[in-house]
Amino acid sequence: MKEFWKKSNVPTILLAVILSLALWTTVQLNSGKVRQETIFDVPVRILEESTLKTNTGFSVIEGKEATIRVDYEAIGASVAELKKRNMEDIYAEVSVGAITEPGRTKVRYTLRYPDNLNISVRSTSPRLLEVWVDEIITREIIIEPYTEGSPAEGYIYDSLTPDHESVAVQGPAEIINQISYARATLAADGVTGSLTDLASISFFDVEGNLLDAAENHLEIISGEVNLSLSVLKEGIVPLHVDVTEAPGISAGMAKIEIIPESVKLRGDPLLIDRLAGEGITIGMIDLNRMSEGGTQTLVIRTPNGVSRSAGEPASAEVHVTVEGVSTRTVEISDISVDTGGVEGWDAMLVSGVIPVTVRGPAQLIENFDEGRLHAVAALAPGEFAPGLRQAALEITLQGSGTDGIAVIEAPESVNVMLRQSAHIGPGTDTPDEEETTPDETPEPEEEPAEPASGTDAEPAPEEEGGA
C-alpha cells in the first residue's frame, strides 16, 4: 500500500482540488462582502456651454479640468467590475446654462455611475464645484523691455529695443482689463557684446503686481518678441591738445598740463579700446596768443558713438608754461635799398637806425649778434618819383646759430629819399621830375643820413648863387 501512494499521482491531485475549493470559497465570500472604497479623481463634465455662450457671450474658463473625491461602498464584485472599466462609468455633471454673471460661481453637480453595480455613495468632496466663466477678449498691450542680469566688468547695458511695440493678448475680460503693461525680459548676464534674443513675456497690473499667464489663462496670439540689447564699454581715455608754434617758440618749449588728464567715456567696445590707447584731442593751444603762458578752458568733445560717463566733466583746463625762451631788441643801421633794377635813380636811406626784436632759445638769444640780421628796403615799381618815399622793410636771419630764432617785431617800412641820377645812360628814358621853380629845390624833411650801404649816390649839386 505504501508503495502505491509513492508511485501514484493521486495525492497531488487531491491537494490541487482542496486548494481550488479553498480559493473559490474565498472569492465567493469576498465578492459578496460589502467594501468601502475611495476614488480621488472623478472627472467633471460641463453641460450647456453653448447655451451659456448664446445667452451671455461667456465661456467656461475653469471647471472642465476639475475632479472630485467620491467615497462609496459596494460588494466586492461591484468594486472589481468598476475597476475593470477603469472608472470610466463614474463622473460628475455640471450644468452652466443658468449662469448669468461673469466670475467664479459655485454650482451643484450630479454624480453619475452605473445603477447595476449596486454602488452606494457615502460622501463626495467638494460638495459644490467652482466654475469660472467670463467673456474671452483680445487686447494690444504695450511692451516695456527689461534686462535680467548684470554686464561684465567694465561694460554697461545701453539700449534695449523690442521688435514689436506691443503684443496681442487673449484671455478672460476680468484679467485682460487689469493688465497695465507687458514686460519683455531678456536674460543677459556677463554679456560683453550686443545681442538679439527671444524675450519672455510677463503681465503686470497698474500697481506692479504680476498676473501669471498660466494661472489666468492668458495667451499671446501675436507671436514671439525679440529684444536687441546694445552693450557699451566704459574706459579711461587720456586727453590731448594740439600746439601751434609761434615764431621763436617751439612746441617743446611749452609745458602743457591738462586737468583732468583723462575722462571716463562709454561707447562701442572696439572704439573705446582704441581711444583708451590713443586718447582724444580736445582742442588747439596757439603759442602766438599764449607766448607767455596762461590757462585756457577747452570743451571735451567726444567722437561720434562715444559719450561721457555719468559724473564726468564737460571741459578741461589747460595750463601752459613757456620755458627757455628769451627776447632781445637790437638796433640796426645797415639797411640795403633795393630799387628792383630801375635805372636813373639815386636812393638814400633817411630813417637811420631801427629797432628789431628777436625771440628764441635763451642761450642763443644771449649770444645773439645783430650782424646776423639782413635788412633790405624794397621800393615798389610804382613808387619811383623824386622826393621822400616809403620802402617795405624785409629782415631775414643769416648765418649759423640762428636756428630757432625769429624776428617778432620790426618796422614794416623805412623812409627813402629818391632823386634822379646826374648821368643817364644812352637809350634811357628820362623820368618825369616833380615840378619846381628855378629858385626852389625840394628838401627832405629830415637831415639825410649817410647813403645806404651798397648804393652809389653822388653828392647833390650846389644851388645857383651859392657860396
Helices and strands as residue ranges (DSSP letters): H 2-7, H 10-31, E 34-47, H 49-56, E 59-62, E 67-75, H 76-84, E 91-95, E 103-107, E 110-112, G 115-117, E 120-125, E 129-134, E 136-148, E 155-162, E 166-172, H 173-176, E 181-187, E 195-198, E 200-204, E 210-211, E 219-220, E 226-244, G 251-253, E 254-259, E 262-267, H 269-278, E 280-286, E 294-299, E 306-308, E 315-322, E 325-332, E 335-338, E 345-349, E 354-361, H 362-366, G 370-372, E 373-378, G 381-383, E 387-397, E 406-409, E 413-420
